[in-house]
């Protein structure tokens, strides 16, 4: 799994405290974001769709015209 780097900024006293406590800021940040996303499932769905679309584009995957429409018709969807 690709893990993009992001920069976070902390006030000096929080940075010092986190270092003294030996906190893993990456793990803490991930957990905080996961909690926030869990409280807003629509954000999680949008983010997952965005990531999937980016992967599809990066892999150069294209779907033949009409495949989605045909699949929906076969499944009885509009």
N, C-alpha and C positions, 0 to 999 in steps of 0.2 A: 504494500500500500504506500502510495506517495504521501509524504508528510511535508506540506509546504511550511516554510518558516514565516513566522509573524513576529513582529517586535511588540512587546508590551512595555509600558513605562510605569515605574513605581516611585512613589516618594522615597527619599533616602531612608527614612526610618522603617518603612515597610520592607525595603530591600535588605537592610541590615537585619531585621527580625527574621526574614525568610531564610537568610544565610545562616544565622545562628541556630535556627530550628532545623536546618538541613532539608527544607521543603523542596519538593520537585515541582517547580512552577508550571511545567508543561502538564503534569498529571493534574494539578489543582485547577488549572485553566480548563482543561478538557472536561473535568468533572462538573465545573461550574456551568460551562456551556451546555453539556448534556442535560443538566437539571433544567436550565432555562428552556431548551428546545423541547423537553418532555412536557413542560407546562404550556407549550404552544405548538401542537402537532402540525398545524398548517405550515409553520415555518420549516419543520423537519421534512415535510413532503416536498415543499418548494426547493429546499436545499438538495435533497436526494435527486430530484428531477434535474436540477442544474448540473450536478456532478455527473449524472448519467449522460446528459446531452453533451457535456464537454468531453467525456470519454469516447462517445460515439463519433464526435467530430474529430478527435485526435486520432482515432483509428481509421478514419476515412470511410466509415460505414454509411452506405446509402441504401435506402429501401426502395425497391421498385415502385413506380407509380401505381396506386390503386391497391396495394397490399393491405394497408390498414382498413380501407373501405371494404374490401372483399372479406377480410377477417371479421369485421364487425357484422357484415351482412350474414355471414355464415353462422355467427353466434347469436343472431337475432337482435342485434343492437341497432340503434339509430346512429 
